[in-house]
Amino acid sequence: MRPTPLLDTINGPEDLRSLSYEELDLLAEEIRQVIVETTSRCGGHLASSLGTVELTLALHRVFDSPRDRIIWDVGHQSYAHKLVTGRRESFARLRGRGGCSGFTKREESPHDVTNAGHSSTAVSYALGLAIARDLRGEDYHVVAVIGDGSLTGGVAFEALNQAGSLKKDLIIVLNDNGMSISRNVGAMSKYLSQLRLNPHYVRVKGEIKEIIDSVPVVGEPTDRLIRSFKERLKNFLIPEYIFDELGIRYVGIVNGHDIRSLEKDFALAKESEGPLLIHVITRKGKGYPPAEREPDLYHGVGPFDPGTGKLLSEPQRPSFTSVFGRVMCDMARAEPRLVAITAAMRLGTGLDDFAALFPSRFFDVGIAEQHAVTLAAGLALEGYRPVVSIYSTFLQRAFDQLVQEVCLQNLPVIFTIDRAGLVGEDGPTHHGAFDLSYLRIMPNMTVMAPWDQEELRDMLWAALKMDGPVAIRYPRGEGRSVSVDSRPRPLEEGKGSVVRGGSGEVCILAVGRMVDVACDAAEILAEKGIQAEVFNARFVKPMDEEAVRERAGKSALLVTLEENALPGGFGEAVAALLEGMRATCKLMRFGLPDRFVEHGKVPELFQSLGIDARSVAEAVYGSLEGKPDRSHGSP
Ligand SMILES: Cc1ncc(C[n+]2csc(CCOP(=O)(O)OP(=O)(O)O)c2C)c(N)n1
């Protein structure tokens, strides 16, 4: 890597303040170089973080963090912030175990105000901090940095709604690059691009306002009449800024790569009273041509060659996501009522081909998971077959909509829940640790988890024939299927299947890709003389009760294996069944613990949590009484 003489001198934001603007430009270049180099090794949110380098430097020069609070929405654009707040060393191990998180994280630094990861929360947090500040009679500044994509989230609107009426001192920096992960969507986005693309409109507005305001108003009641006329004339000539109308002063447009302009506006904002929004324009991927060209591809990226931008790991097998995308197109051809809904994750959920082939049946609602679910309910009420594709962690947002708007009315909405289980380097905010727990408790909901990509295909087609709500949850990345053809196999509802026969003593009931772990554990146990049966549960709800009862009757030990939190998960469902039948067999439950799991590579995390094949085999073997003496050493 090229030397970074300026960045080497920055140990905290205070070191930025003595730099000249020429030096700041050089520093921005060094920071971008470090971000590209590190992300090329560790993967991460490259394009978003490249876009905020100057914005970060200006914020940290004008505001006095951590006394002043700077809150990054999502936190994925905070790499420069991490680099100038004393985390150079841990940034080199970005997203790896023990290294820097890919999002802001309070445990990492006093400069990280929140543990971020889910979008659209910064203004709410900021308002909470501003209220707390005023209640305590303190006087620091609170700054929320929110992207135009994140502004599509309902919670952001809820916060603006209250901020505009409470009138607390609060600075909102709208980091507008026109992009969510893909191109941003919705009416607000159109409005912002109108402001962005036509700065002339902004100037004209200012001028007209000045002219009208300069017309003197004299005497009563003429005074009132003219005043009212002037207001109406102003509104007729110049539609007010939405933010002003909401009671939040609008300041725009600021070039987000011009540190001088940014500083000027931030300094003015510090002096102003009440809530204020500064509209900053940035370029996603700024300074790295591959990311500038394809900002969506480099939004969140795996390791790549920094010279060319080429991704290093080409997938060997089709990912669950890509199989889902392909099957969706097949199903759309067969079922004209099928429509697809995504919440700002067209690429991530594999719906890009569907969107291109069936544009009128594809809906990207923005970062609006709650709305996505209720929108689907509305479509289902009219006889359509909506498929809502949302990552496990983000569907948490729509818990109530799932219960009230879908399950309560037993509507046939299909939920395809990607990134279920551990996602790896994105860490606790992004692991899909809870979906089995929160879906299993909902009456009418069917919950499935495919072992591999072929089973995902079968489940999708089966779901299309079902009458009520169905959830199919699958992990990030590839499964064991090498290729997946388009012909689905029939799937019996509520039934699992035996994957590996055993002697009856031990049976491992596994969910989703944990069937692979169960098979490997059974292999290790076989070496020790234990012939464990492996059963692919397939359905978490309704569970294959008959199969579980049968095994509970004949096995000494039942083992459940799931990639979900143990509280509320599949193992608990099995435990409840066993309790109900007063079974005498032992039960061992393996899954995610009742704590947040850190970031790191999935196999490492599995090992550290004791849910990799060897750990499971060891624990199972250790729990057996009267072990056969055919063992070869310790497992
Ligand atoms: C609730 C939720 N849904 C989806 C996501 C996934 N996600 C992460 S960043 C992002 C786009 C954010 O766009 P914007 O705020 O404009 O930031 P940019 O990346 O463009 O800088 C999305 C959809 C998320 N983090 N949280």
The ligand as a Tripos MOL2 file, in Angstrom:
@<TRIPOS>MOLECULE
LIG
   26    27     1     0     0
SMALL
NO_CHARGES

@<TRIPOS>ATOM
      1 C1        -34.2680   -1.6640    7.9980 C.3       1 LIG1
      2 C2        -33.2220   -1.8570    6.9490 C.ar      1 LIG1
      3 N1        -33.5840   -2.3270    5.7480 N.ar      1 LIG1
      4 C3        -32.6500   -2.5210    4.8020 C.ar      1 LIG1
      5 C4        -31.3400   -2.2300    5.0380 C.ar      1 LIG1
      6 C5        -30.2910   -2.5240    3.9980 C.3       1 LIG1
      7 N2        -29.6090   -1.3120    3.5550 N.ar      1 LIG1
      8 C6        -28.4230   -0.9430    4.0440 C.ar      1 LIG1
      9 S1        -27.8800    0.4810    3.4100 S.2       1 LIG1
     10 C7        -29.2220    0.6200    2.4250 C.ar      1 LIG1
     11 C8        -29.3470    1.7830    1.5050 C.3       1 LIG1
     12 C9        -29.2200    3.0410    2.2320 C.3       1 LIG1
     13 O1        -29.2270    4.0960    1.3290 O.3       1 LIG1
     14 P1        -28.7560    5.5210    1.8140 P.3       1 LIG1
     15 O2        -29.3060    5.7880    3.1460 O.co2     1 LIG1
     16 O3        -29.0790    6.4770    0.7470 O.co2     1 LIG1
     17 O4        -27.2020    5.3690    1.9970 O.3       1 LIG1
     18 P2        -26.0640    5.1940    0.8660 P.3       1 LIG1
     19 O5        -25.6380    3.7840    0.9490 O.co2     1 LIG1
     20 O6        -26.6360    5.5540   -0.4580 O.co2     1 LIG1
     21 O7        -24.9890    6.1180    1.2780 O.co2     1 LIG1
     22 C10       -30.0900   -0.4440    2.6120 C.ar      1 LIG1
     23 C11       -31.3530   -0.6500    1.8930 C.3       1 LIG1
     24 C12       -31.0130   -1.7460    6.3160 C.ar      1 LIG1
     25 N3        -29.7570   -1.4740    6.6500 N.pl3     1 LIG1
     26 N4        -31.9650   -1.5600    7.2430 N.ar      1 LIG1
@<TRIPOS>BOND
     1     1     2 1
     2     2     3 ar
     3     2    26 ar
     4     3     4 ar
     5     4     5 ar
     6     5     6 1
     7     5    24 ar
     8     6     7 1
     9     7     8 ar
    10     7    22 ar
    11     8     9 ar
    12     9    10 ar
    13    10    11 1
    14    10    22 ar
    15    11    12 1
    16    12    13 1
    17    13    14 1
    18    14    15 2
    19    14    16 1
    20    14    17 1
    21    17    18 1
    22    18    19 2
    23    18    20 1
    24    18    21 1
    25    22    23 1
    26    24    25 1
    27    24    26 ar
@<TRIPOS>SUBSTRUCTURE
     1 LIG1         1 GROUP 0 **** ****
